[in-house]
Each structure stands twice: as C-alpha cells, then as structure tokens.
Amino acid sequence: MSGLESLIKELLWFWRGTLVTVEVLGGVMGLGLALGLSGAVLQVYGPPPLPALVTGLERLLRGVPPIVLLLLVFYLPWAPPPLVVAIVALGLCSGAYQSQIFRAAIQSIDRRQTEAARALGMSAPQAILHVILPQALRRAIGPWSNEFSSQIKDTSLAYIVGVVEILRQARYVISYTYGNSLLVYGFCALIYFLLTRAGNAALYRLEARLWVPGCERRLLKRRV
C-alpha cells in the first residue's frame, strides 16, 4: 500500500483529531476572551491597586512559554484531565495577550464619548458597557484574528499532555503505517493552514459586517 493510500485510509482519525483541536481552540479562545476583556477593563478603569496587579499578572503570563504553563497545570496535585489542562494553560496565556488587544482598543475610544454618556445620565459602568465596549470590540477584531491564528498553532502543544489532537493522531497513523512521516506531517500542516484561513476569513467577514459608517475603516482592507 502506498503512502497516499494509507493516508486516505486513516482520514477518519485525522477528522477526529481535527474535532478535538477545534474543541481545544474554542475553549482556549473563550477563556482567553473572558480573562482578557476583564483584565483590560480593570487595567483601564479599575481602582488602585487593581490595574498594577492585573498588569503584573499579565506580564508574568506573557513571559512564561506556553509549554511551561501546560506542564505546570498538568502536574497540579489534583491531576485535571488532559483536555482541561490544555484549555486552562493555553487560555491563561491567551488571556494575557488578549488583554493587551482589548486595552489598546478601549484606550483608542475618545474620552469625550464617556463624558457625553455621563452627561446623558449614565453611570460609569453603563457608559463602559453600552458606549465604550461595543466600539472597542469592533476595533479589536482585526488584532484578535492574529491571536486566533496563533492559538490554532499552539493547540498542537496539547500533544505533550496527552490530548489526542491532530498531531497525536498523526503519530498514531505513522505507527500504524510504519513510516510515511513526511507525508503525514505535511497533511497535518495542510489541516492547520485550512483551519487558520477559514477562521480568519470568518473574522474578516464579521469585521466588515460590524463596521459602522464614520468609524475607522483602515482595518477593513483586504488581507493577503
């Protein structure tokens, strides 16, 4: 049996690995979004000493390699399942980076909009929730797509803690077929590329759909 025939025969295993990869990615980006947005709001609007504490934690997480965070969570005394380990560790790392994306987007909104909202009778939390964040989230979609692309590739690190994603399935297929490593890993690269392009295309379409006339349109230029 040729290498290509073996690869076609094992497509079901790659499909299962892809589904697990998407599951990890969804958990990581969701956790990162919650942590990043909360951290950004606290950094910009939080009372002292919360901004300094959040900034210190964010810099700590950004300074530790994702693979080290994976191993730290993996060796916790209560031994969480591999999938939980991957989502928590990579989600913490992503949250630190996402906080900077959202912080910059929030700070790009003119302060006079907050003042206008307060003049209309809104409280500070209402002004942030109903005026600042909707605009900031629109502006953050472009930079957020970069984090999305990065995390798709970082999901391959879940392999080391036992998550049966694309890369681990590839190892299984190589062992079943007694070789064909170059072909199998090349196919894995193709899967990651397609996931990245499909995800980015969806985000660019969302960015264009949410554009409001009069807002900055520079980020809506076609990306290549």
C-alpha positions as a printed Julia matrix, in Angstrom:
224×3 Matrix{Float64}:
   0.0    0.0    0.0
   1.4    3.43  -0.97
   1.79   6.29   1.47
  -1.1    8.21  -0.11
  -3.41   5.21   0.1
  -2.51   4.77   3.77
  -3.23   8.43   4.4
  -6.66   8.23   2.76
  -7.48   5.11   4.76
  -6.72   6.95   8.02
  -8.69  10.14   7.23
 -11.24   9.31   9.92
  -8.53   9.55  12.59
  -7.43  12.95  11.29
 -11.05  14.09  11.34
 -11.33  13.08  15.0
  -8.1   14.88  15.78
  -9.36  17.99  13.99
 -12.55  17.99  16.05
 -10.53  17.79  19.26
  -8.29  20.61  18.04
 -11.34  22.77  17.35
 -12.7   21.9   20.82
  -9.42  22.96  22.46
  -9.3   26.12  20.35
 -12.86  27.08  21.28
 -12.15  26.59  24.98
  -8.86  28.49  24.83
 -10.26  31.46  22.91
 -13.38  31.59  25.08
 -11.41  31.55  28.33
  -8.87  33.98  26.91
 -11.66  36.33  25.8
 -13.26  36.37  29.26
  -9.94  36.87  31.06
  -8.55  39.31  28.51
 -11.59  41.57  28.38
 -11.96  41.58  32.16
  -8.26  42.31  32.59
  -8.35  45.14  30.03
 -11.31  46.84  31.75
  -9.58  46.57  35.13
  -6.32  47.93  33.71
  -8.05  50.98  32.23
 -10.86  51.67  34.71
 -10.03  49.68  37.85
  -9.34  51.45  41.14
  -5.81  51.23  42.58
  -4.1   48.86  43.12
  -6.06  46.6   40.72
  -4.51  47.97  37.48
  -0.99  47.36  38.78
  -1.86  43.85  39.98
  -3.52  42.89  36.69
  -0.61  44.33  34.7
   1.89  42.34  36.8
  -0.05  39.1   36.29
  -0.42  39.77  32.56
   3.32  40.36  32.16
   4.1   37.22  34.15
   1.89  35.07  31.94
   3.27  36.62  28.75
   6.8   35.94  29.96
   6.29  32.2   30.54
   6.37  29.86  27.5
   3.01  28.13  26.84
   4.66  24.72  27.09
   5.83  25.53  30.62
   2.32  26.65  31.61
   0.99  23.36  30.24
   3.39  21.36  32.36
   2.68  23.44  35.48
  -1.08  22.86  35.18
  -0.55  19.21  34.22
   1.39  18.5   37.43
  -1.1   20.14  39.78
  -1.85  17.91  42.81
  -5.48  17.22  41.77
  -4.49  15.94  38.3
  -7.04  17.57  35.95
  -7.95  15.78  32.68
  -5.66  16.47  29.71
  -8.31  18.48  27.83
  -8.88  20.72  30.86
  -5.11  21.14  31.27
  -4.74  22.32  27.67
  -7.68  24.74  27.8
  -6.69  26.27  31.16
  -2.97  26.62  30.45
  -3.3   27.93  26.9
  -6.33  30.03  27.92
  -4.29  31.79  30.62
  -1.57  32.55  28.1
  -4.07  33.75  25.51
  -5.9   35.87  28.09
  -2.7   37.78  28.83
  -2.23  38.63  25.16
  -5.9   39.36  24.56
  -5.92  41.8   27.48
  -3.44  43.97  25.58
  -5.54  43.82  22.41
  -8.65  44.96  24.27
  -6.79  47.51  26.39
  -5.45  49.23  23.27
  -8.91  49.13  21.66
 -10.55  50.65  24.75
  -7.96  53.39  25.01
  -8.43  54.24  21.32
 -12.0   55.43  22.03
 -12.22  59.19  22.52
 -12.7   60.08  26.2
 -15.31  62.63  25.19
 -17.67  59.77  24.43
 -17.53  58.71  28.07
 -18.13  62.29  29.14
 -21.1   62.56  26.78
 -22.57  59.33  28.14
 -22.2   60.58  31.71
 -23.82  63.87  30.72
 -26.82  61.91  29.45
 -27.23  60.37  32.9
 -25.39  57.08  32.5
 -23.32  55.73  35.34
 -19.65  54.93  34.73
 -20.32  51.14  34.36
 -23.22  51.85  31.98
 -21.04  54.14  29.86
 -18.35  51.46  29.65
 -20.81  48.68  28.86
 -23.07  50.46  26.38
 -20.79  53.04  24.76
 -17.11  52.12  25.06
 -17.04  48.33  24.83
 -19.22  47.95  21.7
 -16.88  50.26  19.78
 -13.72  48.76  21.27
 -14.78  45.22  20.4
 -15.32  46.23  16.77
 -11.85  47.73  16.6
 -10.29  44.69  18.27
 -11.49  42.12  15.72
  -8.53  42.64  13.36
  -5.81  42.27  16.03
  -7.85  39.48  17.67
  -7.64  37.49  14.42
  -3.86  37.38  14.88
  -4.29  35.84  18.33
  -6.79  33.38  16.84
  -4.22  32.3   14.23
  -1.53  31.94  16.87
  -3.71  29.81  19.14
  -4.67  27.42  16.32
  -0.99  26.56  16.01
  -0.43  26.5   19.78
  -3.12  23.82  20.19
  -0.52  21.39  18.83
   1.29  21.8   22.19
  -1.6   19.93  23.84
   0.02  16.81  22.41
   2.56  16.76  25.24
  -0.08  16.42  27.97
  -1.94  13.59  26.25
  -4.69  15.37  24.29
  -5.43  13.32  21.18
  -5.5   16.21  18.7
  -4.17  16.39  15.14
  -0.51  15.9   15.97
  -1.05  12.91  18.26
  -3.34  11.31  15.71
  -0.54  11.8   13.19
   1.84   9.9   15.48
  -0.69   7.07  15.72
  -1.07   6.95  11.93
   2.71   6.86  11.45
   2.98   3.95  13.87
   0.12   2.09  12.12
   1.57   2.55   8.66
   5.21   2.02   9.65
   6.51   5.29   8.25
   5.36   7.94   5.77
   6.3   10.62   8.31
   6.9   13.37   5.76
   3.56  12.79   4.04
   1.62  12.57   7.31
   3.14  15.7    8.84
   2.68  17.54   5.55
  -1.01  16.65   5.7
  -1.14  17.96   9.29
   0.37  21.24   8.08
  -2.35  21.46   5.44
  -5.08  20.95   8.06
  -3.67  23.73  10.27
  -3.39  26.02   7.26
  -7.0   25.41   6.22
  -8.27  25.96   9.78
  -6.35  29.22  10.01
  -7.56  30.54   6.66
 -11.19  29.55   7.33
 -11.15  31.16  10.78
  -9.55  34.36   9.56
 -11.94  34.61   6.62
 -14.89  34.37   9.03
 -13.42  37.06  11.29
 -12.73  39.42   8.38
 -16.33  38.98   7.23
 -17.55  39.69  10.77
 -15.36  42.8   10.93
 -16.82  44.12   7.69
 -20.37  43.3    8.8
 -19.99  45.18  12.1
 -18.4   48.26  10.54
 -20.32  51.44  11.34
 -20.21  54.42   8.92
 -17.97  57.12  10.34
 -15.75  54.7   12.24
 -12.16  53.91  11.31
 -12.13  51.64   8.25
  -8.4   51.1    7.86
  -8.59  47.55   9.22
 -11.13  46.53   6.57
  -8.57  46.49   3.76
  -8.21  43.12   2.14
  -5.59  40.96   3.83
  -3.29  38.7    1.85
